[in-house]
Structure formats: C-alpha cells, structure tokens
Amino acid sequence: MSSSPWVRWASLIAIAAAVATPISAARAGDVDYFKGSTKGNTVTFEHAKDRSPGAHWLLGGLLAGVAVSAGIGAYYTIDSHDVANQLGAKTLTGKTWDADAQATYDRGHRARVRAGVAYGAAGALAIAFVIALWQTDPGEESVELQPTAMVEPTAGGAIVGAAWGF
C-alpha cells in the first residue's frame, strides 16, 4: 500500500512536533528572565568572553582547509565532467575504443575518485571546525555595575540622577 506524499509529510511534521515540544518545554524553564535583582541598584549582565588567539588561528585554519579541500574537489569534478563530455557521444561515431580513449577514461576515473576524497576531507574538516568551535567556547562572565549618583546644581534647584559606566 502506497501513501501519498502529503501523508508522509504530515507524518514527518507530526513526529517532529512531538519530539520538539518536550525539548522546548524543558529549555523554557532554565532561565528566569524576569527574576528581580536582590542587590538593590546593581546592574548585572552576562558578557561573552573572547576566544584566545590560538583558538582563532585553529578555527581559521580549519575553515581555510574546508575551502581548499572543497576547491580541489570542485577542480577534479570539473575535470571528470570534461572527460565524460570528451568520451560521450549522442549518436554513433564509428570510432573504436583504443588505448587513447582508455587512457582518457582512466584519467576521468582518477579525477572522480580524487574529487570524492577532497569532498570527504572538506566534510571532515567542517565537522572538526564545528567541534573546535564548541570546545573553544570560553563561556560567559557575569559583570556587575554599581550606579554613580549625580547631583548638578541649577538655578532654582538641582538635577539628581544616576549613571552606570560600561
């Protein structure tokens, strides 16, 4: 019995919603954004720490490796397609398969294999980049700012206020 594509898509969406609902409900209770401050006039916020220069070099090197590997894969893919276009014929040509044609075919096969290896390396480096991005995350730090009172005398009174410096 074959089901229509709409039934399959609806089933897939229902399964995704059933899985995502408990996950989003669990995450919703982690942070209370409206909890009052217990320190009076202190302003507290979370600030992301900077990655080390070594982490930046590592991440940049991995991204460069992805780009170079993907570029090499694209080069060999184009070469393989060129060989296929050289050897392919839409009509009968009357030519026989000789050593030159076999050599051209072998070159195209090598190019196809090299393209696959290069794309695989690019994928592995992309996965390594994501893992390194996750592992080199320095986290966040909590910053507390104390207010500074300001009093400015003016004609007939004064201006009173507070300021926080960043």
Buried (B, 14 or more C-beta within 10 A) or exposed (E): EEEEEEEEEEEEEEEEEEEEEEEEEEEEEEEEEEEEEEEEEEEEEEEEEEBEEEBEEBBEEBBEBBEBBBEBBBBBBEBBBBBBEEEEEEEEEEEEEEEEEEEBBEBBEBBBEBBBBBBEBBBEBBEBBEEBBEEBEEEEEEEEBEBEEEEEEEEEEEEEEEEEEE
